[in-house]
């Protein structure tokens, strides 16, 4: 039980007892209309009306007496003596009510307040002052620019208490009715780092409603929706990307990224179009232009081979395991794909394609690295943060995932010098 929790509980008990005490002993206690008073007023009003009707000759004496007797009977039926609460009974009622409220609060803390909830409240209370100080010292530009939470250099207590940091941010954002751009940016970034795409999307949607013209927010939303769609471009997403990229046609990294997404979705001609736009941004004889043109020739199969890998190129050993019973049932056209991604959002950075017919047996150990980059000339995998590896077997050989394909869970790559294991154990529905 935290000090804040104890304070709130005592305040709840005190306020509840104050309400009960006011109801029992307050100035207005007992000052409410009783049924007999209502009937008495009714009797007086109606007898006056009867007297007036009799005087005007509207009714005869016999009807007058009969009606007056009925009214008197109604009044007598409710004319019971009041039995107000005695001081002793009020005291007993107050003590009994206080005991029920106190017992309920104690029961919540002892039994209804789970250990997980207690732990979360404790961590949130510890993180809250550090989060406020950190946000105050961090600019919105830094929050938008950095893709990794640790690049923002959070205080040491927050690095050791990410759960409390997230809980504190949620509390702050709720109090501000989700209108603070800094809080929403940081919430979205944390959710992305946790691969919680749905929650990240909600944070960035709130940001978009605050500022629909912010390109950073819009671009992040597009990427989140692409990730939620398994990196497959549907008509809606493609149209949104087209409009955004053409509105930012001088952004080199955006053109390179979108061209990669198109190429991965087998939209080769369109990918080459955007790569050509990228090449035209550079001077005629520049090295960047030559690299992009060579990449276009390589990807379309109309030019020279890939440049030789550098001597210090990164290679990651990957061991892939698949049940022998499943292997025997795979069709001849099945293909194994291995991917390296830069979490949390984005298409594969590197990929390897191996026909099942070329694999002698499982477990299979292969290497994937800079030589398998989808964009030749791109930065080495050694420069990337939060790399993850995954694998899948496509039954029809198509890189686009479909029902029946066999996938592995994505595995983080903490060290490019050490191998990782991937288990193909999930069938896509």
TIFI-904434 format. One record per residue (C-alpha): residue number from 1; x, y, z. Coordinates in pm, 1 decimal. Layout:
! residues N
num:c1:c2:c3
NUM:X:Y:Z
...
! end
This chain:
! residues 429
num:c1:c2:c3
1:0.0:0.0:0.0
2:156.1:328.1:-109.3
3:135.8:650.5:88.7
4:-83.3:796.5:-185.3
5:-314.5:495.0:-167.9
6:-344.4:524.0:211.4
7:-426.4:895.3:178.1
8:-697.6:833.9:-81.0
9:-849.4:552.4:125.1
10:-865.5:761.9:444.2
11:-1017.4:1050.8:248.6
12:-1280.7:817.1:104.4
13:-1376.7:690.0:453.3
14:-1381.9:1042.5:602.2
15:-1596.2:1191.0:323.8
16:-1838.6:896.9:338.2
17:-1881.0:941.6:716.1
18:-1932.3:1316.3:672.9
19:-2217.5:1251.6:429.0
20:-2379.1:1001.2:664.9
21:-2338.8:1236.5:962.6
22:-2491.6:1524.2:770.4
23:-2785.7:1306.7:669.5
24:-2846.9:1206.3:1034.2
25:-2773.9:1531.1:1222.5
26:-2765.9:1806.7:963.1
27:-3006.3:2100.0:967.8
28:-3211.2:1947.7:689.0
29:-3226.5:1601.0:851.9
30:-3590.4:1498.8:890.0
31:-3717.9:1797.3:691.0
32:-3895.4:1604.7:418.9
33:-4260.4:1577.0:324.1
34:-4451.6:1303.3:505.8
35:-4745.9:1121.2:353.9
36:-4986.1:1243.9:623.1
37:-4884.3:1604.5:555.4
38:-4956.7:1557.1:188.7
39:-5303.1:1413.4:263.7
40:-5373.0:1686.4:520.4
41:-5300.1:1958.2:263.9
42:-5510.8:1768.9:14.0
43:-5798.4:1744.7:266.7
44:-5789.8:2119.1:342.5
45:-5780.8:2217.3:-26.6
46:-6061.9:1985.3:-128.2
47:-6289.5:2069.0:165.7
48:-6254.0:2438.2:79.3
49:-6353.7:2355.3:-276.8
50:-6651.2:2152.1:-148.5
51:-6766.4:2440.5:73.6
52:-6747.4:2675.7:-222.0
53:-6938.7:2433.0:-449.1
54:-7208.6:2390.7:-182.7
55:-7244.3:2764.6:-138.1
56:-7278.2:2811.9:-515.9
57:-7533.2:2533.6:-538.6
58:-7317.8:2313.8:-762.0
59:-7369.0:2013.5:-530.2
60:-7638.2:1921.3:-281.6
61:-7592.4:1870.6:93.2
62:-7594.0:1490.4:67.5
63:-7309.4:1479.7:-189.8
64:-7119.1:1733.6:14.0
65:-7131.6:1521.2:331.0
66:-7046.8:1195.2:148.5
67:-6741.2:1342.8:-24.3
68:-6618.3:1506.4:295.1
69:-6642.3:1173.2:480.4
70:-6430.1:1001.1:209.8
71:-6162.9:1270.4:235.7
72:-6157.8:1233.7:614.6
73:-6114.3:855.9:585.2
74:-5816.9:903.0:351.1
75:-5655.8:1141.7:599.6
76:-5711.9:907.9:895.4
77:-5560.8:615.2:702.3
78:-5219.0:782.2:694.4
79:-5237.0:976.8:1019.2
80:-4987.6:756.0:1204.6
81:-4766.3:905.5:1467.4
82:-4411.7:991.8:1348.9
83:-4132.3:783.3:1492.2
84:-3811.1:982.3:1439.1
85:-3468.8:825.4:1498.2
86:-3351.9:866.4:1857.1
87:-2999.1:1000.9:1921.8
88:-2889.7:652.4:2028.0
89:-3028.4:495.5:1708.3
90:-2858.9:761.9:1497.8
91:-2529.2:685.6:1671.1
92:-2567.1:311.6:1610.1
93:-2653.0:376.0:1243.4
94:-2346.8:599.7:1204.4
95:-2109.5:346.4:1365.2
96:-2253.8:57.2:1164.9
97:-2221.3:251.1:835.9
98:-1865.3:350.9:922.9
99:-1775.9:-11.0:1000.0
100:-1911.7:-128.0:661.6
101:-1718.8:142.1:470.2
102:-1393.8:75.0:659.9
103:-1427.4:-301.2:616.5
104:-1486.5:-260.8:241.9
105:-1175.5:-43.6:204.7
106:-965.2:-284.0:412.8
107:-1093.5:-584.4:215.6
108:-993.2:-413.5:-110.0
109:-638.2:-354.0:8.9
110:-597.5:-701.9:156.1
111:-773.1:-917.9:-101.8
112:-908.6:-716.3:-394.0
113:-587.7:-523.0:-464.0
114:-369.2:-771.8:-651.8
115:6.8:-789.9:-616.8
116:47.0:-689.3:-982.0
117:-164.8:-377.7:-928.7
118:30.2:-290.0:-614.0
119:358.5:-330.9:-799.3
120:238.6:-117.7:-1090.8
121:121.2:161.7:-859.7
122:452.8:154.9:-673.1
123:657.4:173.2:-993.9
124:435.4:447.7:-1136.8
125:466.4:658.4:-821.5
126:845.6:619.4:-835.0
127:866.6:710.9:-1205.3
128:621.5:1003.0:-1215.2
129:853.0:1286.6:-1096.4
130:1135.2:1169.2:-1325.6
131:900.4:1150.7:-1627.4
132:774.8:1505.5:-1566.7
133:1129.8:1640.5:-1534.6
134:1250.5:1447.5:-1839.1
135:965.6:1564.4:-2062.7
136:1014.6:1924.3:-1955.3
137:1381.2:1906.2:-2061.5
138:1317.2:1722.7:-2393.5
139:1209.5:1908.9:-2707.3
140:929.2:1791.2:-2932.9
141:1181.1:1782.6:-3220.1
142:1397.3:1529.9:-3031.4
143:1092.5:1314.3:-2957.1
144:999.5:1306.7:-3325.9
145:1352.2:1258.9:-3458.2
146:1478.1:965.3:-3250.6
147:1338.0:622.7:-3335.6
148:1472.0:438.6:-3032.0
149:1364.1:519.7:-2677.2
150:1716.6:492.0:-2536.7
151:1843.5:746.6:-2792.5
152:1642.4:1003.8:-2598.4
153:1868.5:939.8:-2298.3
154:1604.0:889.5:-2028.3
155:1718.0:927.3:-1664.9
156:1875.2:617.2:-1512.8
157:1578.1:546.3:-1277.9
158:1346.2:533.6:-1581.7
159:1576.5:302.3:-1777.3
160:1539.6:54.0:-1491.8
161:1164.9:113.1:-1460.0
162:1008.7:113.3:-1808.3
163:678.2:-27.3:-1680.2
164:646.5:255.3:-1427.9
165:744.3:505.7:-1697.5
166:466.8:382.1:-1925.8
167:211.8:384.4:-1643.1
168:312.2:737.9:-1540.1
169:284.6:861.8:-1899.0
170:-60.6:707.5:-1936.9
171:-173.0:874.4:-1615.4
172:-36.4:1213.8:-1724.2
173:-189.8:1186.8:-2070.7
174:-529.9:1089.4:-1927.9
175:-524.8:1388.2:-1691.2
176:-448.0:1614.5:-1988.2
177:-727.5:1453.0:-2193.5
178:-465.9:1324.7:-2441.5
179:-385.0:1672.4:-2574.6
180:-15.1:1707.3:-2483.5
181:206.6:1645.6:-2793.5
182:514.7:1553.6:-2589.8
183:331.1:1293.1:-2384.1
184:163.1:1143.6:-2690.7
185:490.1:1130.4:-2889.0
186:669.3:954.1:-2606.6
187:378.1:715.3:-2546.0
188:367.2:624.1:-2914.0
189:743.2:569.6:-2923.7
190:737.4:341.1:-2619.4
191:449.5:137.0:-2762.1
192:636.4:103.0:-3092.2
193:947.1:-17.2:-2908.2
194:723.7:-272.8:-2732.7
195:572.6:-376.4:-3070.6
196:226.1:-276.2:-2944.0
197:112.4:-141.0:-3279.4
198:-255.0:-92.5:-3188.3
199:-175.4:121.2:-2883.2
200:93.3:311.0:-3073.8
201:-157.6:384.5:-3350.4
202:-402.7:526.4:-3096.2
203:-138.1:764.9:-2959.8
204:-39.6:885.3:-3306.9
205:-405.3:925.2:-3408.4
206:-448.3:1156.6:-3109.2
207:-140.3:1346.2:-3228.2
208:-277.7:1366.0:-3581.8
209:-604.4:1512.8:-3454.2
210:-403.9:1779.6:-3270.6
211:-193.4:1866.4:-3576.8
212:-309.3:1713.6:-3910.1
213:-28.9:1892.6:-4098.3
214:257.7:1720.6:-3910.9
215:439.6:1502.0:-4165.4
216:626.1:1305.3:-3898.1
217:301.2:1194.6:-3734.9
218:135.9:1108.9:-4065.8
219:437.9:910.2:-4187.0
220:453.1:712.9:-3862.4
221:81.7:633.3:-3889.7
222:131.8:505.3:-4243.7
223:415.1:280.0:-4128.5
224:213.8:145.8:-3834.7
225:-75.4:57.6:-4063.7
226:165.9:-105.1:-4307.4
227:313.4:-314.4:-4024.7
228:-35.6:-412.7:-3901.7
229:-106.6:-527.3:-4258.3
230:200.6:-755.9:-4254.0
231:386.4:-506.8:-4477.7
232:147.1:-574.9:-4763.8
233:33.2:-273.4:-4964.6
234:-341.6:-274.1:-5023.1
235:-503.9:-17.4:-5251.4
236:-582.4:224.1:-4968.0
237:-234.1:217.8:-4816.5
238:-65.9:245.5:-5156.3
239:-273.5:552.2:-5246.4
240:-190.7:716.1:-4911.9
241:180.9:642.2:-4955.2
242:176.7:770.6:-5314.8
243:25.8:1100.7:-5210.6
244:258.4:1145.3:-4913.2
245:577.0:1055.1:-5102.4
246:493.7:1276.0:-5400.4
247:424.1:1564.6:-5161.0
248:775.1:1507.3:-5020.3
249:949.5:1420.3:-5345.8
250:1285.0:1564.2:-5235.3
251:1311.2:1347.8:-4923.6
252:1582.5:1097.3:-5013.9
253:1528.6:849.6:-4730.9
254:1150.9:850.2:-4791.1
255:1193.3:771.8:-5161.6
256:1439.2:493.7:-5083.8
257:1207.7:349.3:-4819.2
258:894.8:355.0:-5035.2
259:1078.1:208.6:-5331.1
260:1186.7:-79.6:-5105.3
261:829.8:-135.0:-4985.5
262:703.2:-142.7:-5345.8
263:976.7:-385.5:-5449.1
264:891.6:-617.9:-5158.7
265:529.3:-612.0:-5271.0
266:635.0:-719.5:-5622.7
267:550.7:-380.3:-5772.7
268:884.5:-369.7:-5950.9
269:807.6:-113.5:-6221.9
270:662.8:132.1:-5974.4
271:955.6:75.9:-5736.4
272:1199.3:155.7:-6018.2
273:1003.2:474.0:-6091.9
274:1054.9:603.7:-5740.0
275:1418.8:491.8:-5736.8
276:1462.5:692.5:-6060.8
277:1313.1:999.2:-5894.1
278:1566.6:946.1:-5615.3
279:1855.1:918.3:-5863.4
280:1750.0:1244.1:-6030.8
281:1794.8:1429.9:-5701.5
282:2173.1:1387.8:-5731.6
283:2412.3:1555.8:-5977.3
284:2491.9:1370.4:-6300.7
285:2836.7:1241.0:-6203.7
286:2783.0:1205.1:-5828.8
287:2862.6:881.0:-5650.0
288:2512.3:862.7:-5497.8
289:2353.1:879.8:-5842.2
290:2575.9:605.0:-5973.9
291:2492.9:380.8:-5675.4
292:2117.0:426.7:-5725.4
293:2139.8:362.6:-6102.4
294:2349.6:51.1:-6042.7
295:2092.3:-66.4:-5789.8
296:1811.0:-17.0:-6044.8
297:2004.8:-217.0:-6305.2
298:2073.2:-493.5:-6052.7
299:1713.0:-519.9:-5931.2
300:1574.6:-528.6:-6283.9
301:1837.7:-780.4:-6396.2
302:1958.3:-553.8:-6675.5
303:2295.5:-449.2:-6543.3
304:2608.1:-551.3:-6367.1
305:2630.2:-784.6:-6071.6
306:2628.3:-664.4:-5716.4
307:2946.9:-502.1:-5594.2
308:3164.6:-734.7:-5391.5
309:3098.3:-737.2:-5019.3
310:3330.3:-536.8:-4801.5
311:3585.4:-721.0:-4597.9
312:3414.5:-618.9:-4274.3
313:3058.4:-694.4:-4391.1
314:2825.5:-823.9:-4119.7
315:2709.4:-1187.3:-4136.7
316:2472.8:-1342.5:-3883.7
317:2454.9:-1724.2:-3838.5
318:2092.1:-1841.5:-3821.6
319:1979.2:-2194.4:-3732.7
320:1629.4:-2282.9:-3855.2
321:1438.7:-2579.4:-3713.3
322:1135.0:-2752.2:-3865.6
323:964.2:-3078.6:-3775.1
324:1062.4:-3364.8:-4006.9
325:696.6:-3465.3:-4041.2
326:614.8:-3119.1:-4174.0
327:912.9:-3123.8:-4412.6
328:786.7:-3442.8:-4576.2
329:450.3:-3280.8:-4650.3
330:586.8:-2964.4:-4814.0
331:520.6:-2916.8:-5187.3
332:815.2:-2897.9:-5425.6
333:748.0:-2531.0:-5504.9
334:773.0:-2425.2:-5136.2
335:1038.3:-2166.2:-5054.4
336:1210.2:-2071.2:-4729.6
337:1244.7:-1696.0:-4664.3
338:1467.2:-1546.9:-4393.3
339:1429.1:-1179.3:-4302.2
340:1620.2:-922.4:-4098.5
341:1417.2:-620.8:-3989.9
342:1489.1:-303.7:-3796.0
343:1219.5:-294.3:-3528.5
344:955.1:-183.4:-3470.0
345:821.5:-65.6:-3807.7
346:949.3:-113.1:-4158.4
347:998.9:-364.8:-4437.6
348:1282.8:-619.3:-4431.2
349:1633.2:-475.6:-4456.7
350:1786.3:-802.7:-4571.4
351:1634.2:-1125.4:-4701.7
352:1735.1:-1467.4:-4820.3
353:1532.2:-1700.9:-5047.0
354:1602.3:-2075.0:-5051.5
355:1386.3:-2328.4:-5240.4
356:1288.5:-2622.4:-5019.5
357:1413.0:-2859.2:-5290.3
358:1765.1:-2721.4:-5234.7
359:1759.0:-2798.3:-4860.9
360:1887.6:-3140.2:-4764.8
361:1763.7:-3146.1:-4405.1
362:1661.9:-2947.0:-4095.9
363:1794.2:-2800.0:-3869.7
364:1948.2:-2572.4:-4131.0
365:2227.4:-2327.4:-4047.8
366:2290.0:-2040.8:-4288.7
367:2427.8:-1686.9:-4274.6
368:2245.9:-1365.8:-4360.8
369:2398.4:-1021.1:-4355.6
370:2515.6:-720.2:-4553.2
371:2548.5:-928.0:-4869.2
372:2172.1:-990.3:-4851.4
373:2064.8:-625.7:-4815.7
374:1764.5:-553.2:-5033.2
375:1907.8:-214.6:-5126.8
376:2266.9:-250.5:-5248.7
377:2484.9:24.4:-5110.9
378:2262.1:76.7:-4807.5
379:2419.0:123.9:-4464.7
380:2558.3:-186.4:-4296.7
381:2336.0:-382.4:-4061.0
382:2591.7:-301.4:-3792.6
383:2455.0:54.5:-3787.5
384:2099.7:-58.3:-3710.6
385:1930.0:-75.3:-3371.0
386:1683.4:-338.0:-3252.1
387:1740.6:-586.2:-3532.3
388:1512.8:-889.0:-3537.3
389:1517.4:-1205.1:-3747.7
390:1228.4:-1418.2:-3865.8
391:1164.9:-1695.0:-4114.6
392:875.9:-1843.7:-4304.5
393:803.2:-2115.3:-4556.3
394:577.3:-2004.7:-4839.8
395:394.1:-2304.5:-4978.5
396:356.5:-2145.2:-5323.5
397:692.3:-1964.8:-5326.1
398:530.4:-1618.4:-5303.7
399:697.6:-1374.3:-5060.2
400:351.4:-1237.1:-4975.9
401:223.3:-1438.4:-4678.2
402:-92.4:-1643.2:-4731.6
403:-295.5:-1901.3:-4540.5
404:-109.2:-2228.6:-4481.1
405:237.0:-2074.3:-4478.9
406:458.8:-2169.5:-4184.2
407:617.4:-1889.2:-3980.6
408:854.5:-1844.3:-3691.5
409:827.3:-1594.4:-3409.9
410:1052.7:-1291.3:-3462.4
411:1367.5:-1313.1:-3248.8
412:1569.5:-1012.2:-3135.5
413:1931.8:-996.7:-3249.1
414:2123.2:-853.0:-2951.6
415:2466.1:-927.6:-3097.0
416:2546.0:-966.0:-3467.2
417:2851.2:-1174.9:-3376.8
418:2639.3:-1448.3:-3216.6
419:2404.8:-1689.4:-3387.4
420:2031.3:-1716.8:-3323.3
421:1774.8:-1997.7:-3349.8
422:1441.7:-1976.7:-3532.8
423:1166.3:-2235.8:-3491.6
424:910.1:-2268.7:-3772.3
425:604.9:-2363.1:-3565.1
426:315.8:-2133.6:-3658.2
427:74.4:-2203.1:-3944.8
428:-85.6:-1889.6:-4090.2
429:-466.0:-1900.8:-4089.8
! end
